[in-house]
């Protein structure tokens, strides 16, 4: 009989402790500066590349963990350090997930190394899916990809919004509609190589949180791509479109496959922010004296901290379950991937809010990091599927109905 255990194995503990050390020694000391500067922290990215934390080999090794937990462990620890810097380090992985989920082995080998650059000259990659009129409504995507038979090229035109690393990326992965009549089933993903003419970005967006992570709109004006840049290839695309036109199942579409792969990992990022705020508030409550005693001796404070700890642990179990299911090809029959991201995102918002409240006026100032964690947490109920969309996914899964 196999003994059931929730203990991490030795390799997982070593990975967690290694990433935690980098987060504590390199990321946290730099967090306030790069949040204030609102710039990509290239020196920190280079440090991560030097130790092997930034690169495809790290992602491949983490993904190879049959439990599915290693990627979640690494993300929780890195985002415990600082979410903005951590997103600069981990943002490339979403583009890599898109290449992995949609491309063939040859495309994976060609493009993924270019997403990261080199140790001495690191690069970043961007996954461009959201549009001004097509956020949660992926089927409303207007970016078009038209095949030019004579040149054996695809021509892309459109605008993408809120793209992490948009415009500064070496490699952009762009989703586009090749047959608008099929809605989301008529979409495909393309790699836009470095230096491709016609792709440009006007400015970096100013954000509430994750300020060290570059976010921008991306414009595609007659971007011409060789047919080899269509992820999965034209033959596979035509087969999928034919099934869609005949009413058969097509196996999903480019954006949603990418998000499904990443949801537990995004949940782990939210957990890292929540845990950082909880630990800080706990330490503060033990030291802060009011009315002659530490404030943690007041039930109002102690109970809030108890709830924070409980919710973080509950969310982590959902994240770990979804990560294990995804890694072992277990279908999300009840929307388990969405559950993990939904719960972790809302816990992060609630826990960071409580942390600010426990610190009182001090928590509202930049003298303490809880205000930054509070700002960073909010995006986790918005990006990669809002909380409302996650609930819709879960409701559809458990009801079997096409709810809207």
Protein Blocks (a to p, Z undefined) as FASTA:
>chain_A
ZZddfbdcfklmmmmmmmmmmmmmmmmmmmmmmmmnopacfklmmmmmmnopacjklmmm
mmmpmnlmmmmmmmmmmmmmomklmmmmmmmmmmmmmmmmmmcfklmmmmmmmmnopmkl
ccdddddfbdfklmklmmlpcbdcdddfklopacdedddehiehihjambdcddddfblk
nommlgccddddehiahiacfbdcddfblmlbccdddddehiacdfklpghijmlmmmmm
mmmmnopaehiafklmmmmmmmmmmmmmmmmmmmmmmmmmmmmmmmmcgehiafklpmkl
mmmmmmmmmmmmmmmmmmmmmmmmmmnopacfkommmmmmmmmmmmmmmmmmmmmmmnmm
mlmpckbmklmmmmmmmmmmmggpifklmmmmmmmmmnopacZZ
